[in-house]
């Protein structure tokens, strides 16, 4: 039967699939629009099953933050190639999924898949996207943050690294918040304060420093004391508020915030593409 251009366009608007795929789907469905939509969904499911064992290590990280800065979500959407990660539709879907996670307080991909989006579940939307693009696509991480203070978000150019920072109060100058978020992106601290560092991590650092000093010829009792000094250096390198501020190495991040009369950092989340 003859398939009209208007029907092809309508199916494309409904599904986002390519023109040729839409025409083929309508042909297979004898012009029935609902059956054509189902045809495209099944095609996506078939591609998804075929590529289930593929590695999806590329992708983007996006954030969605509420207007009052009290709540935010960061989400990682993965694909197989960097080419697809740069695709506008792929990035638009990532933003939609982040907004859904934000609206429904979702923190894992399984729960996200069950949510309704544009008349379909997110799971079906993913299948359609997979069928259209031809790569494995999946949500791997969702990070939700809420506060009584203010959250600042930062996405590093390339959308492969994102930071959410929870400040213990509202900022009079959001650029100060951006500075701290960029500090976290660049310097990758493991904690906000030293008392948050896991004791096993400290024991390991202490032992490494002690062994190094003994190998340099220091007596064991002296090495033990000197190891504590090296541990202070560890805090300066890995604890956010004690790190040297990247824009002015003469002060720490805590001192920078004090100079700016800004609230301190309560906590932060740093998401990097492909990292657990």
Secondary structure, DSSP 8 states (H G I E B T S, - for coil): ----HHHHHHHHHHH---HHHHHHHHHHTTT-HHHHHHHHHHHHHHHHHHTTTS---EEEEEEEE-TTSSEEEEEEEEES-HHHHT-HHHHHHHHHHHHHHHHHT--SHHHHHHSEETTEEHHHHHHHHHHHH-S--EEEEEEEEE-SSEEEEEE-TTSSEEEEEEESS--S-HHHHHHHHHHHHHH--SBSSGGGS-HHHHHHHHHHHHHHHHHTT--HHHHHHHHHHHHHHHHHHHBGGGSEETTEEEEEHHHHHHHTT---EEEEEEEETT--
